[in-house]
Amino acid sequence: MEVKEENREEYEIHGGFNQDTISAKYDELCRNYEEVYNSVGWPDPSQCAEKAVEHGYTQESEVLDMGCGTGLVVDYLKEKSGADTVKAIGVDASDGMIKKAEEKGTYTEIRNFLLCNLESFKTNHSDLIGRFDYVTASGLLAEGHATPEVFDEMIEALKVGGYAIFTSRIEYLEPLNYQKGMDERVESGKWEFIKKEEYEKYSKAKDCPLGRFKPVMSEVFVYRKL
Ligand SMILES: C[S@@+](CC[C@H](N)C(=O)[O-])C[C@H]1O[C@@H](n2cnc3c(N)ncnc32)[C@H](O)[C@@H]1O
């Protein structure tokens, strides 16, 4: 990976996330988001798309893409499935990221709101309840981004039999209570575990670690709503 000295700051400003400032932070990061992530190696959105295709995604499927950002999950869904169009609704907290995704014209609709508030989700977005074949969340389970409450929103948004497909660094699973959150919803019969797979991200930053970008192990998870 080659980083020009004048671009170094674009990598170092990533990090220090928290839920109160997440939208302002991504409004800043959006200007070079895809260039930065693609240059360090960002398999999360393609991992989510691949798992959706593996679990029966077709052009007719309805997708809710949580933390859609600039729209990479739908880019990969099109590439991996061969679909011309994708029936996807995006949700994101950052206007800047949403604008980038909208410029691609690949989502049916994108809504700006903060996830991880189940009551507000059910009250203000009742048309999203019980509607989707797939809920994807690439890069949303991360420090200062989403709490395990987002799993309830995924479950609410899915049809029975629909799939929740999301990624997380392995090192976040215990401290951020993501694993506990997944397990609790298995125990309460809300969803069943289908599979998980490990992969390395930020691999291209191996010889040149920058800010939070250095190779790290992640997992993609697949759960099915019961
Ligand atoms: C690392 S980016 C991932 C974007 C895209 N899914 C991808 O794979 O490239 C995380 C995105 O989640 C959004 N986000 C973070 N926390 C959020 C929350 N609580 N509610 C809604 N969006 C959130 C951010 O604005 C950002 O666009």
The ligand as a Tripos MOL2 file, in Angstrom:
@<TRIPOS>MOLECULE
LIG
   27    29     1     0     0
SMALL
NO_CHARGES

@<TRIPOS>ATOM
      1 C1        -17.5540    1.8160    8.8660 C.3       1 LIG1
      2 S1        -18.9160    2.6040    8.1040 S.3       1 LIG1
      3 C2        -19.5660    1.2710    7.1330 C.3       1 LIG1
      4 C3        -20.3000    1.7570    5.9110 C.3       1 LIG1
      5 C4        -20.6960    0.6520    4.9270 C.3       1 LIG1
      6 N1        -21.6610   -0.2600    5.5210 N.3       1 LIG1
      7 C5        -19.4820   -0.0840    4.4440 C.2       1 LIG1
      8 O1        -19.3830   -1.2920    4.6570 O.co2     1 LIG1
      9 O2        -18.6140    0.5440    3.8330 O.co2     1 LIG1
     10 C6        -20.1110    2.7150    9.3950 C.3       1 LIG1
     11 C7        -21.3690    3.4950    8.9750 C.3       1 LIG1
     12 O3        -22.3550    3.3250    9.9910 O.3       1 LIG1
     13 C8        -22.9620    4.5730   10.2950 C.3       1 LIG1
     14 N2        -23.3760    4.4870   11.6970 N.ar      1 LIG1
     15 C9        -22.5770    4.2800   12.7680 C.ar      1 LIG1
     16 N3        -23.3030    4.1770   13.8880 N.ar      1 LIG1
     17 C10       -24.6030    4.3320   13.5130 C.ar      1 LIG1
     18 C11       -25.8400    4.3230   14.2160 C.ar      1 LIG1
     19 N4        -25.8890    4.1220   15.5450 N.pl3     1 LIG1
     20 N5        -26.9850    4.5070   13.5110 N.ar      1 LIG1
     21 C12       -26.9580    4.7050   12.1590 C.ar      1 LIG1
     22 N6        -25.8040    4.7130   11.4390 N.ar      1 LIG1
     23 C13       -24.6520    4.5330   12.1130 C.ar      1 LIG1
     24 C14       -21.8940    5.6080   10.0100 C.3       1 LIG1
     25 O4        -22.4540    6.8850    9.7330 O.3       1 LIG1
     26 C15       -21.1550    4.9910    8.8220 C.3       1 LIG1
     27 O5        -21.6790    5.4320    7.6080 O.3       1 LIG1
@<TRIPOS>BOND
     1     1     2 1
     2     2     3 1
     3     2    10 1
     4     3     4 1
     5     4     5 1
     6     5     6 1
     7     5     7 1
     8     7     8 2
     9     7     9 1
    10    10    11 1
    11    11    12 1
    12    11    26 1
    13    12    13 1
    14    13    14 1
    15    13    24 1
    16    14    15 ar
    17    14    23 ar
    18    15    16 ar
    19    16    17 ar
    20    17    18 ar
    21    17    23 ar
    22    18    19 1
    23    18    20 ar
    24    20    21 ar
    25    21    22 ar
    26    22    23 ar
    27    24    25 1
    28    24    26 1
    29    26    27 1
@<TRIPOS>SUBSTRUCTURE
     1 LIG1         1 GROUP 0 **** ****
